[in-house]
């Protein structure tokens, strides 16, 4: 169901309309020199918003957890010297008050905080009557309703300059990413709140500097509105997340190399060709659904047999055979293991649901 919130466009934030919309700066503000060096470098490439972590929530204690409030003075200097707007993460009411007092222009709520409705509501209460852009990162786990709930809480405080940050999701599965993108979750968020700007965080999705460009390009190809990219003058000596940070020059090169594609075209030939191909897709989708229906009819027969013979539902060896055979056949047809596994897990789960209903009937 579509959600209607009073959201102003990004241009209302006091920046020039650009595609993509870029926020960049170090994971953590470490020193005034580091902050200003990064800001000067990024400003030279047209970056309009400088981001830096002042308070750093870390998974374990005894790690660098940010310089604290002193770093807010450095952000104020960045704005005075470069004209860039400044942004930082807030995780509690104290952070909000201190950031507002020091004139920070944009606040964001991190993934750990957005997962906690109590914390988000406390921040929302602290923002009552304040006119400031607020960005909400997705929760650590792919819970769309929790993400939407955090956005609605901030909107409920009267904040109209709203945006979401898609930073990927934690997963027990081993992938090349630090946080799996799960693009479909962000796509569903856009469908639910169509006027909400969505900004991709390729740094946290990647966890590696060499993957940041490909993720940024994919975000643009999927119609996301901007990028928030971590940048450090010397990532090798960064006190946090050095592996995923780019230098300001590398950010400039990324911006230059990005291909921004149009959402539509007036080319009639293209439109006709696209409609023909989409019609083919629709026909194939109908065939797929018919095949799945046939498979589930067989699943029902298996469920009845198991019930009659008092056999448990899950047959682990059989499931492993199915998934391995599917992967082999999928590979021969140019399909990835990841796709095959997700597809067959979904089919397997529905099969379990059907057999469970039969055994309990």
N, C-alpha and C positions, 0 to 999 in steps of 0.2 A: 504494500500500500504506500502510495506516494505521500511524503511528509512535506508540509508547507511551512517554512520558517522565514522570518524577515531577515534576509541576508543581502548586504550591500556588495557590489562588485569589488574586485581587488583594486581597481583604480581609485576607489574612495579612501584607500589607505595612505594616500599621499605619494604614490609612485607613478611613474610613467607606464602606460600599458605596453608590455612587451610579451613576446612569446618565444621561449618560455620565461616565466616569472622566476627569478633566481634569488635565493637567500644563500649566503655562504660565509664561512668563517670557521675558526677552530672548534673542535670538539670541546675543548676546555680553554678558557682564558688562563694563561699560565704566568704571564708577566705583561707589563705595559708595553714593552718593546715588541714582544711577540704579537700582541694584539694589533698594535699600530702598523707593524710591518705587513701583517696579513691584510689588514683593511686597505692600506695604500695599494697593495698589489691587486686586490680584487676590484677596487674602485676604478683602476686603470682599464679594466675590461668591461666596465659598465654595470657591475653588480650594484644594485640599489639598496640591498638590505644586508647588514652584517650580523651574523649570528655567532654567539659564543656561549658555552656553558659556564655559568658562574657557580652554581651548586650542582654537583655531579652525583646522582644516586648510583652507587656501585653495588654489584651483586654481593661482594664480600667486603668486610671492614679492612682497615689498614692498607687501603689503596688510595690513590690521589682522588679526593672527593671535591675538588674545586677550590679556588682561592677564597670564595665567599664574597661578602659585600664589597670588599675593596675593588673587585673587578668591575663593579658597576661604574665606578669613576672612569675606568679605562674606556668603557663603552661610550660614556658621555664625551670623552675626548675624541673618540672615533667620529662621532656625529659632528662635533664642532670642526674638526679638521677636514673631513671628507664630504660631509653633507649626507652620508648614508644614514638610513634609518637603522635602528638597532633592535635585536631580538634576543631573548633568552628564555630558558625553561624555568617554570615555577612549579614547585611540588607541594607547597603549603601556603597558608595565609601570610606568614612572615615574609616569604619570598615575594609574594604579590605586593605587599605594602612597600618593601624596600625597592623593588624594581620600579614601581610607580613613582615613588619619591625621587628616584634618581633619573626619571625621564626616559626610561626604556620605552620604545615605540610599539613593540609587538611582543606578546607573550605566547609561549606554547606549553602545552601540558603533555608530559612524557607518557610513554607506553605503560610504565608501572603505575603511574598515578591514574591514568584514564581507566584502568581496570578496577579502580576502587571508587564506587559511587559516593561513599562518605567524603573522601578527599576531594573529589570533583565538586561536590555540593558546597563544601567549605570554601573552595576557591571561587565558585560562582557567587556565593554570598558576599565575599570580599570584593567582587567586581561590580556589585550593584551600583548603578549610576555612573559607571566609568565608560568612556567612549574610547576603546582601544581594540585593535585587532587581536583575536585569540585563535590560535591553531591547536587542534586536538589530534594527537597521534593515536593510531589504532592501539588497542590493548595488546599485550604480549601474545595472547592466544586469539585465534580467528573467530571472535565472537562479535558478529555484526551488531546485534542488539545492544551489547554493552557499549560499543563505539557510538552508536546512535544516541544511546542514553546520555553519554558524556556530552555530546554535542548539544542535546536538548537542554541539559542542565545549564550550560553556559549561555545558550540562547534565552533561557528563562530568566537570566539575570539582566536581560536587556541588551546584551552584546549583539550587535548586528553585523559587525565586521568579523565574520567567522570563516574558518577554513579547516580542512582536515589534512593530516599528514599521514601518508601511507608509507610505513617503514618496515613492512614485512612482519612475519609471524614466527615465533619459536616453533621448532619441530623436533621430535625425537629421531626423525629420519635424517640420515647423513646426506647432505647435498653440497653443492659447491658454494651455496650462499650462507651467510651468517644467519639471516632470517629469510625464510621462504617467502617469495613475493605474494603468492596466492592472489593474483591479479583479479580473479573473479569477485573477491570480497570487496575490493575497491569499486569494481564495476557495479556491484549490487548497491553499494552506498550511493553512487551517482544516480542510480535508478530511483532510489528511495528519496533522496534529497537533490533533485536535479540542479538547483541553483547554488549548491555548495562547492566552492573551489576545492580541488584536491591537488595536493602538492606531494610529489614523490620524494622519498628520502633514500636515494640510491646508495649512500654511504653505509647505512645500517642494514639495508638488504644485502649488500655485497659483502661487507666485512673485509674486502680487499680492494685496493685502489685500482687494480687492473680490470675489475668488473664494473666499475662505476659508470663508464660510458655506455656499455651495452644496456644496462638497466635504465639509464637516463633516456636512451633512444627508444626503448620499448615503452617507457612511460609516456613519452610524447606521441608515439604511434597509437597508444590507447586513449589519447585525448586528455591526459591529465594536464593540469593548468601550469604547473611549475615544478621546480626542483629545489631541495634544500641540501646543499653539498658541504661536507666538512672539508676545511682547507687550513693547512698549517704551513708556515714558511719553511720548516724543515721537519717533515713527518717522522723521520728516523729518530728524533729526540723528543717526540711528543710524549706528554705524561699520561695520555689516555688515547686509546684507539688509533695509534699511529699507522697501523697497517691499512686503514680504510681512508686515510686523508690524502687529498691532492694538494700540491703546491698551488699558489694563486695562478702561476703561469699555466699549469695543467688545467685548472678550471677555465681559464680563458680559451685554451685550445679546445676543450670540450664544448664550450658554448659555440665556438666557430664551426665545429664539425657536426653539430646536431642538425638533422634534417627535420624541418617542421612541415608536416604535410597538411593539406587542406581537409576540412571535414566534408565538403561537398564540391561539386563542379558543375558547370553549365554544359559540359561536353555531352551532347545527346548520344553519341555513339558509345561512350563509356557507360552512360546510365542504362542504355538498352542492354548492353552486354552484361552488366552487373545484375540486372533484373532476371535475365535468362539463367545466369549461373545460380542466383538465389532460388529460382524456381526448381532447379535441379536439386539443390540442397534440401528444399522442402520435401521433395519426393523421396529422397534418400532417407531423410529423417523419419518419414512415415514407415519406410521399410524396416528401419532399425527398431522402431517401436513395436512393429508387428512381430519381428523376430524375438524381441525381449518378452513379449506376451507369450509366445510359443514356449520359450524357455521356462517361464514361470509356471505354465500349465504342467510341464514335466516335473518341476519342483514340487508342485502340489501332489502329484502322484507319488513321488518319492516320500513326501511327508506322510501320506496315508499309509504307505508300506511300513515306514518306521514306527508309526503309532500302533499298527496291528501287531508288529513284532517286538514292541517295547525296546526300540533302538534309540539311542541319543541322537540329537541333531547334528552336532559338530563332528565331522570325520576329518581330523587334521591332515592325515596322509593324503586323502583324496583332494583336499583343498590345495595342498602344496603342489600336487601333480597338475591340477588345473592351472594354477598361476604360472608355473614354470613352462608348461606347454604353450600357454597364451603368449608369454614373453618371447619364446622362440619363434612362434608364428608371426607375432607382431614385428619382431626385428626383421624378418624376411620381407615384410610389407612396408618397411620404413617407419614403423611406429616405435616410439621410445618406451623403455621399460617403465619409466615413471608414469606415462599415460596409461599403459596397459594395467599397471598395478592399481592405479586409482579407479579405473573403469571396472575392473573385475572385483575390487573390494566393495564397490557400491552394489554391484550385482549380487555378490555373495551375501552382503548384509541384508538385502531385500529377500534373498532366498531363506536366510535364517529367520527373518521376521515371519514369512509365510509359513514355514514349517513349525515355528513356535506356536502360531495361532492354531494350526491343525492339531498339534499334540495336546494343546490345552482345551480344545473344544469338546 
